[in-house]
Amino acid sequence: MTTQTIVVKVGTSSLTQPETGQLALSTIAKLVETLTHLGASGHQIVLVTSGAVGVGCARLGLKSRPQTMALKQAVAAVGQGRLMRIYDDFFTSLQQPIAQVLLSRRDFVQRSCYVNAYATFRELLQLGVIPVVNENDTVAVEELKFGDNDTLSALVASLIEADWLFLLTDVDRLYSADPRAVPDAQPIALVNRIEDLEELQVQTGDSGSQWGTGGMVTKIAAARIATSAGVRTVITEGRRPETIEKILQGEPLGTQFEPQPRTENARKRWIAYSLVPAGKLFLDDGAVAAIVQGGKSLLAAGITGLEGNFHASESVLLCDRNGAEVARGLVNYSSNELQKIRGHQSDEIPAILGYPSAETVVHRDNLVVTK
């Protein structure tokens, strides 16, 4: 049997009872049993779980999800410990060790934190431990939040080079529209390219449950991240976690998203999937061709405009004249410097800025083509 690395994300809508927000213990028990069995079969398992805020709300008797950051963080602090205790009780009954891993966006943005997180995951998985991952809601700041655990799970899957990402939700698969509102919505079994959904005019909506933050749109966005990193992604029903094993055995359940070829360069995966772009550079046709087709670095002469305020070494999007992204990378100049040197030849830059400077704006070693 081939060992596979599997990330499973379960949302608040699957973990809680919709009427009360109380934990759905039977679903958690089935999920724990499924993941433990997969681990015993030789697979490496990571669980990304929502629910801390929902559990905290129930614990404190709140009737709706908090709207302010401070209250949400306080409620998450109440709920996270209780959520982990329940997971630990269930997994311990099956002799399966787990570990709590709380992550913030900073852990993916800062290279040293990213490398350290990778090493920690690898050690846990080699020890046969199931990491239970959640966003560090209690201390996260707005600018460095994931926004939803679908995105977090996709970034974790990319980080650890997973084979599968399962997004467990409150429907059994992706449909052409919300089946709860549109009775004749058509099921979608396989998505070869995310762009196919736009051509099919799939209506994804943008809202989650009363107690959660997700929705189908965030799952498709997560599938885009994960499949771009070479991870096969599946949307399936969270109330029936045993479906995971059936899908791994080849049954045509849920909606599968075909993975794209994975780059083997870990640094470029970090640039492509983990960093939050701080701005945009608009390129002329020659620069686009040199980067996309020729594998070249970006020079100042090829930049026609830019957006955003950023510093040197931050991530930026490289776009064509129409604003379509073609690549992304780490920039060698700040936005203020680029306003002065864009359109100029490299040998003119030191005289324009008044100090020695890099020959390239984005070096090809720090650049990933995304077109």
Helices and strands as residue ranges (DSSP letters): E 5-10, H 12-15, H 25-40, E 44-49, H 52-60, H 69-93, E 98-103, H 106-109, H 111-126, E 130-135, G 142-144, H 149-159, E 164-169, E 174-175, E 187-188, E 190-191, H 195-199, H 216-228, E 232-237, H 243-248, E 255-257, H 266-273, E 279-283, H 285-292, G 300-302, E 303-307, E 315-319, E 325-330, H 335-341, G 346-348, H 349-353, G 364-366, E 367-369
